C-alpha cells in the first residue's frame, strides 16, 4: 500500500514535467508524416503519464478553487456545461437528418424504384447504393447517443435509480453526487476509454497495438506502419465506414469524463454554498412542460 501511494505521488510530481515536454516537443507526437510520431501519440494517448497529467490538473484546479476562490470552480462548471450543451444541441440535429433520410429512402425505393442516391455535382458526385444509406442511419443514432450524453446529464434527462436520494437532506445529496462522480463515474469511463482507445486504433492502422504494448516495441513497429482504415460492411453494398463508430466511443468517453468533473465541482459548490446556489448558472432548455419550465425559471433566477 505504501509503495502504491509513493508511486501515485511520484507520478503526480512528474506530471508538470511530462506536460512541459509534450508542449515543447509537438513534433514528436503530432507530426503524423512520421510513423514514430503516430506510435507515440497512440501510446501516450492511453498512458499512465497522460492520466496523471489530467488527474494532476484536476487536483490543482480543485485545490485552488477550494482554498482561494470558488469562482474558479464556477467558471469551470460553466465552461464544461456550456461545452456539453453546445455539443449536444449540435449533435441532436442528427436525429432530424436520420428521419429525413429514412423518409427519402422509402420514397426513392418504394415509389421511384431507385437503386442508389447520388449527392454532389456531376463528375464528382458521391454515389452509394440505397442499402448503404439505409445502414448509415445507424451512424446518426450513434452520434446522438455518444455526443448528447453529457447534454442530457446537464438537462437532467437521465434516469436515476433512487433508493435513498430523494429522502436525504440537500447537503447529503451533494455528498452522494460527489462520491458518485469520483468513485463510480470517473473510474468506469476511464476503463472504458482504455479499451476503446486501442480498439479504435486497431481499425485505423497496422500493425495491431494493444494496451500492453510498450513504447519501445511500438516504435520498432513503426517501420511497418501503414494506414489501414476499416472499410468492411456487413453487406456487399452496405455502409462501410464503421471505424467512425470506434471514434465515437472514444469521444463518448472524453465528454463523459469532462461531465464527471463538472458534476463534482457543481456538487461541491452547491454543498458548500447551500440550497440558494442550487442550479446556479444552469442552462436548461425549455420543453413546453409547465412544471419543468417553472423549475427552469427558478434555477435561472437563482443564477
N, C-alpha and C positions, 0 to 999 in steps of 0.2 A: 504493500500500500504506500509506504514511504517512497519507494522507487517510482511509483506511478505519479505521485504528487510532484516529485522532483522533475520527472520527465515533462509534466504539464507546465510547470513553472519555467523550465528551460526553454520550451517552445514558445511560451508567451514572451519571454525576454528576447528571443531571437526574431520574433515576428516583425518588429520595425526594420531590422536589418534585411530580412527577406523581401519586404515590401520595397525598400530602397533599391535593392539590387534589381528587382523586376522593373521598377520605374526607370532606372538609369540605363538599363540594357534591353530596350524593347525589341531590338533586332534578334535577340537570342530566342524569342518565343513568338514574335509577331511577323517575322519575315518568312511567310509561308512559301516563298520561292525556294527556301532551303528546307529539305526534308527533316533535318535535325531540329529546326525550329518548330516544326509541326509536332514532332515527337515530344519536345519539351513542353509545348502547350498542352498536349494530351496528358502527359504525366502530371504536371503541376496543377492541371485543372481539377484533379481529384486527389491531391496530395495532402499530407499532414501539414506541410508548410502553408499551403493555401488556406486550409481550415483555420489554422491558428492566426493567420493574418486577419481573417474575417472575425474570428472569435475575439481576438485582442482589440480590434477596432470597436466591436460592440461593447466590450468591457470598459474601454476608455471613455467612450461617449456616454455610457450609462453612469459611470462613476462621476464624471464631470457634471452631468446634468443633476444627479442626486446631491452632490456635495456643494455645487457652486450656483447653478442657475437652471431651474426646472424648465425655463422657456426653450432651452436647447433640446430637451426631450420632446416638448410640444411641437417644435419645428420639425423634429424627426418624424413624429406621428403624422403631422400634416403632409409632409413630403411623401412618405411611404403610402399613406391612404390616398393621396391625390394620384400617385402613380397607379395604384391598384384600380381606382375608379376610372382613370383615363384609359388604361389598357383594357379594362373590362367593357367600358362603353364602346370602345372601338371594335373589339373582337365580337361584341354582341351583334354587329351588323352581319356577321357570317350566318347568323340564323335566318335573316331575311334573304340573303343570297341563296341559301340552301333551299328555301321554299320556292323562290322564283325559278331556280334552275330545275327543280323537280317538276314544276308545272310545265316549263318549257320542254323538258324531255318527254313528258306524257303527250303533249300536243304534237311534237315532231314525230314521235314514234307511232301513236295511235291514229292520228288524223292525216298527217302528211307522209307517213311511211318513210321518213328519212332514216338513214343508217348512220349518219355522222353529223357532227357540228363543227363548223369552221369559223374561227374568230380571227380578225385581223385583215389587213389589206391584201389584195391579190398578189401572189408571188411570195409573200412572207406569212401567209395565214397559218394559224395553229389549228390543225385538223386532227380530231380524235373520234373514234367510234362512240356511239351513244352509250355503250356499256362502260366505257372509260369515264364519261361524265357522270353516269349513274353511281359508279363506285366512288368517284371523287367527292360525292356528297358526304361521305364519312369524314373527310378532312375538315369540312365546315363544322361538323359536330365536335370533332376533336379540338378545333380552335376555341369553340365556346367553352368546352369543359376545362381545358388547360389554362386558358388565359382569362377566364371570367371567375375563376375560383376565389381569388382574393377580393375581387369586386363584390361577389356575393357575400363574402365574410363581412366586409365593411358595411354592406347594406342590411346585414342581419338576416340573410336569407337561408343560411344553413340550418339544418335540423339539429337541435340539441337534445341528447338523451338526458333528461332531467330527473335525477333521483332525489337530490337534496338541494340543488342550486337555488330553486325558487323559494325555499323555506328559510334560507340563511340570511344574515344581515348584509347590508351593502358592502362593507369592507371585507367581509368573509368571501363574498362573491369575487371581489377583485383579487384576493389572495389565490382563490381557486383558478382564476384566469391566468395569473402569473405563473403558478405552478404548472398548469396545463401547457402553456406555451413553451416553457423551458424543459420540462420533464418528458412531455409527450410529443408536442408539435414539432419542435426542432429536431430531436433525435430521429423521429420517424422519417422526416423529409430528408435529413442528411443521409440516412441509409438508402433511401430510395434514389437519391441523387448519385451515390457512389455506384450503384448498379446501372442506372440509366446512362451515366456519362460514358462508360466503356461500351455499353450496349449500343449507343448511338454511333460511336466511332468504328465499331466492328462492321457497320453497314455503310460506312463512308470511304474506307480506305483499307488497303492491305499493306503489310501483314497484320494479322489479328493481334489486338492488345487486350490485356486483362488487368484487373485491379491488383494482381500480384506481381505484375511486370516491374522490374527495377529500371531505373533511368539508364544505366549503362547498357543494359540489354536492349532497351528501346532505341537508344542512339545507334547501336550496332545494326539494328533492324532498319534504320533509316536508309541504308544502302539499297534496300529492295522496296522502298516506299513507292506507292503509286495510289492515285485516287481511284476508288472502285465503288462509286455510288450505287446503292441498291436500286435497280430498275426492274425488278421482277414483280409481276402482278399475280393475283390469284386466278385470273383467267387470261386467255391469249390476248384479248383486246381490252382488258380491264385496266384500271388505274395502276400505274407503275411507279409512283413516287412515294412509296411507303416509308422511305427514310425520313420524310417530313414528320411522321408520327413520332419517330425517335427523338427528333429535335424538339418537338413539342413537350415530350416528357421531361426533358432537361429544363426547358423554360418553365414548366409547371412547378418543378422543384424550386427553382430560383424565386418565383413570385410568392410561393407559399412560405419559404424561409423568410423573405422580407416581411411578409404579413405577420409571421410569428414574432418578429422583433417589434413591429408596430403594436401588436396585441400586448406584449409585455410592457412596453413603455406606457401605453394608454392605461392599462390596468394599474400600474404603479402610481401614475399621476392622479388617477381618479381615487385610488385608495388613500393617497397622501392628502389630497385637497378636499375629499369628502363628496357627498352627493351633489353639491352645487356644480361640480365640474363634470358630472356625467354627461356624455355626449358633446363635450366641448370640441369645437371645430369639426364636428362630424358632418360629413356631406352625404346625405342620403337622398335618393331620387323619390319624387312623389309618384305614387302608384294609382291614385284615384280612390283608394280606400280611406274613408274619413278618419278612422281610428289611427291608421298609420300616418296619414298626413298631419293629424294633430300632434302625434309624437314627434314627427319631423320638425314641426313648427316650434315645439317646446325645446327640442335639442338645439335648434338654430338660435332661439332666443337666449339660451344659456351660454352660447358661444360669443 
